[in-house]
């Protein structure tokens, strides 16, 4: 029984969204399940998919919280 965990940022996929939509989550679940079916021959009903949404204050890159990293990157681009 495979368990797949997908982490996504809680930002949404468009400027007016604050999270991933239910439809997008359903597509992720379907896609991950079908990938395991096609690659490992695991039946869809035996595959569990967990989606975790991560708030922007809970992740970073380049040694900085992500929002500060983006601010610095934007300042360099000007």
TAFENRA-V499436 format. One record per residue. N is the residue number from 1. PHI is phi in whole degrees, 0 to 359 (* if undefined). PSI is psi in whole degrees, 0 to 359 (none if undefined). OMEGA is omega in degrees with one decimal (999 if undefined). Layout:
N;PHI;PSI;OMEGA + N;PHI;PSI;OMEGA
This chain:
1;*;104;178.0 + 2;283;145;173.0 + 3;237;123;180.0 + 4;249;129;174.9 + 5;248;125;178.0 + 6;246;124;175.8 + 7;256;130;177.0 + 8;232;152;177.1 + 9;282;145;-179.8 + 10;275;70;179.8 + 11;232;343;-176.1 + 12;82;173;-176.4 + 13;251;7;177.1 + 14;211;157;-176.5 + 15;303;332;-177.5 + 16;268;7;-178.4 + 17;247;146;178.9 + 18;252;0;178.9 + 19;199;172;175.5 + 20;288;139;-177.8 + 21;284;163;176.8 + 22;300;322;179.5 + 23;294;319;178.0 + 24;294;320;177.5 + 25;297;318;178.2 + 26;299;320;178.9 + 27;293;322;176.5 + 28;296;316;179.1 + 29;298;313;179.6 + 30;298;313;-177.7 + 31;296;316;179.2 + 32;295;319;179.6 + 33;295;316;179.6 + 34;293;326;176.4 + 35;299;315;179.1 + 36;292;327;175.0 + 37;296;312;-176.0 + 38;288;324;-176.0 + 39;270;316;-174.6 + 40;250;2;-179.1 + 41;60;35;177.9 + 42;270;127;-178.7 + 43;296;147;-178.8 + 44;305;319;-176.4 + 45;287;353;178.0 + 46;257;0;-176.7 + 47;254;127;176.9 + 48;256;134;177.7 + 49;237;126;179.3 + 50;245;129;177.4 + 51;250;123;178.1 + 52;248;128;176.0 + 53;262;130;-176.1 + 54;251;123;177.2 + 55;295;150;-176.9 + 56;298;331;179.5 + 57;285;355;-177.8 + 58;254;16;175.7 + 59;207;162;-179.2 + 60;201;177;175.2 + 61;205;161;-178.7 + 62;62;24;179.9 + 63;79;10;-176.9 + 64;228;155;168.4 + 65;301;145;-170.5 + 66;302;321;-179.0 + 67;294;321;176.2 + 68;293;319;176.9 + 69;302;315;179.9 + 70;295;321;178.0 + 71;299;315;-179.7 + 72;294;320;178.0 + 73;297;317;179.1 + 74;296;321;179.5 + 75;296;323;178.5 + 76;292;330;-176.9 + 77;283;342;-177.0 + 78;286;none;999
